Amino acid sequence: MQKSTKDNLLFSGAYCLIVLWQMLLPGYILTLDMVFTPKYRLLFAEGDFYNTLPVNYLLSFLNQFLSGWVVQKIVLTTLFFCLFYLAVKFLPIPKKHYANYWAALLFSLNPFVYERLLAGHWMHLFAYAFLPPFFYYLIEFFKEYSFKQLRWVLLWTLVIGMFSLHFLVMAVLIVSGCFIFKLIGLAVKQLKTKTANGEWLRVGKYALVFGSLFLIFSSYWLAPYFVNRNSSLLNTFDSSN
């Protein structure tokens, strides 16, 4: 293991202890929407989206062997570890003078994180924690145009979607916007040079692959939505919302 990786793991662990020290004591922590006791119930109301199904199944499975408050400690520890570690590892910040650690602190300790934690919106915070690797691999993909980087972009997009539709919509729009602007740039370049450019097909192929795989792997919650679209909660939103 490289020294930098060991340092990142060590600092991330210390960060979790400092931030959560009292919350790591035995007992349930009361936040608004984070309900883990007496049992973590796998319930979905009619019209709900099923994007969080994998996460809910995992927590329900853990709750068969562990108390609800123990599962909650695991979730909180994992959350704050990811908030710091992923930011340190993937944010494009120079390591000189520990700038990457200061950036990770700002990313993981701010009013947004504090407010969402009090509201019990831990799934939104997980999706937020996954943004640094998502952007890192997205940038790397448009540098290299390789399926390897595209797979990582797809993976982090899917993981974000398992926790928060709010952040998933933003991630999909960002990926789509990058592809669109790249295609526009290629079109302008081709008009100026008046020469055929095979990069058109290359970028289009990657966009098609990304979109197709995203739909396939998200079908477990997209299919129920389109089958029962009339019962979706989206139909309750109007201009007043």
N, C-alpha and C positions, 0 to 999 in steps of 0.2 A: 504494500500500500504506500502510495506516495506521501511525502511529508505534508504537502498542502491538503490532501484529502483527510489525513489524520487530524490536522489542525482544524479543518472545517467541521469535522464530526465532533471534535472536542469542544469547540466554541459553541456549536449548535446545542450540544447537550447541556453546557453550562448556561446558555441562554434560556433553555426550557426550565431549568431549576430556578433561575433568578426570577423569571416572569411568573411561574406557576407555583412557587414554593408553598404557599398556604393552600392552594387549590389541589395540591397533591396529597394532602392529608386525607385519611379515610372519611367517607361521607359524600353525599350527593350535593352537587353545586346547582343552585337554582338560577336559571336564566329563562328568558321569556319563552322561546320556542324550542329549547333543547330539553326534550322530555325523554328521560331514560329509565324512569322508575314508575311502578315497581317492576314492570317488564317492558322491554322495547317491542312495541307492537307493530307488526307488519301490516299496516292498514292504508288503503288508498280510497279516497272518496270518489264518487262517480264524476267523471270528467277530468280527474287528475292526470297529469303526465307521469309516465312510468320510467322516466330517465334515471331516477335514483334507485331503481329496483336492485341492481347489483350491490350497491352500498347497504341498502336496507336488509337484504338477505344476509350479508356478511355480519352486520351488527346483531341481527336476530339470532344467527348461528352462535356467535360469541356469547350472547345472553343466555343460551341454554346451559353454559358451563360457568359463567361468571355473573356476579351481581351487576345490576344496572349501573351502580356508581363506579364499579371497577371498569366497565366498558367505557363510561364517560371519561374516566381518567386517561385511558388508552387513547381515546379520540383526541382529547385536548393536548396530550403530550405529542402525539403524532402531528397534530395541526401546527403547533408552534415550532416543532422541529423542522417541518417542511417550510414554514414561512421564512425561517432564517437560513436553513441549509440551501434550499433551492435558489434563494436570492444571492447568497454568497457564491455559489457554484456557477450560476448561469447569467447573472446580470453583467452586461458589458462594461464593467468598471475596472480600471487599473488597480493592481494590488499594491502599488506603491503607497507607503504610509498607511496601510490597512484601509484604504479607501473603500474596498469591496465590503469590508465588515461594517463600516459606517453606513454604506448604502443599504446593506441588509437590515441594519437597525431601523433606518428610516422606513424601509419597506414593510417591516413587520411590526413596528411600534408607531402607530399614527392614529388620528381620530377615527378613521374608517374602521380599522381593526378593532379598536376599543368599542365603538358603537355597535358594530355587528356582533361582537362577543357578548355584550350586555343583552342584546336582542335575541341571542341564542341562534343566530344565523351562521352556524358553524360550517354548513355545506357551502355557502357563498364564500367563506373565508378559505376553505380548501381550494375552491376554484381560483380564487385570487392568488393563492400560494403557487398554483401551477402555471401562472402567467410567465414567469421568467424562463423556464425551459421551453414553453410554447414559442415565445418570441425568439429565443436563441436558435432553435432549430428552423424556424421560419426564415430567419436571416441567412442561416447556413444553406438552406435549400436554394434560395435565390442566388447564392454565390456559386454553388456547385452544380445545381440541377441534377441531383442523383435521387434514385428511388430510396436509398438508405435514409437520407434526410427527410424525404417526403413521408416515409413511414413514421418517423419520429413526430413530425408535425401532426399527422393523422392520429397517432396514439395520444398525444397530449390534448388534442382537440376532443377526442372521445372521452378521455378521463375528466376533462373540465365539464363535459356534458353530463357525466354521471352524477355530478354534484350540484350544478347550477345551470338552469336554462338561461338565466340572465347573462352569465359570462359566456355561455356557449354561443348565443346569438352574436355577441361582440366578436368572439374568436372567428366564427364563420364569416362574418362580414369583413373582418380584417384580411383573412385568407383570400376571400373572393375579390376584395379591393386590390390586393397585391397582384393577383393574376390579371385582373382587368387593366390596371395601370401598366403592367408589363406588356400586355398585348397592344395597348394603345401606343406605347413607346416603340414597339417593333413596327407598328403600322406607319408611324411618322417617319421612322428611319427608312423604311422601304420606299415611302413616297419621295423622300429626299434623294436616295441613292438610285431609285428606279431599278433595283435588282431584287430578284427573288431571294427570300431568306428562309432557310429551313427551320430556323428557330421558332417560327410561327407554329409549325406542327409539333415541335418538341414541347413548347409551353402548353399548347392546347391539349396534348396527350396527358401531361402531368395533371392539369386541371380536371380533365375527364376522369382520370384514375382516382384522384382525391375525392371528387364528388361522388363517384360510384361506390367506392369503399366506405365513405362516410354514411351513405344511405343504407348500405347493406348492414353495417355493424350497428347502426342506430335503429334498425327496423323493429327491434323489440319494443320500442316506445313510439316510434313514428307510425307503425302500422295500426296499433290500437287507436291512435289519435284520428287518423284518416277514416277508419272504419266507423268510429263513433264521434265524428266531427261535430254533430249537432249538440252533443252533450258536453262539449268541451267548455272549460271555464272561460276561454277566450270570448265566447259568445255573450258573457255577462258584462264585458267592457264596452263602454260607449263614450261619447264625447265628454261626459261629466268626469270620467276617470282620467 
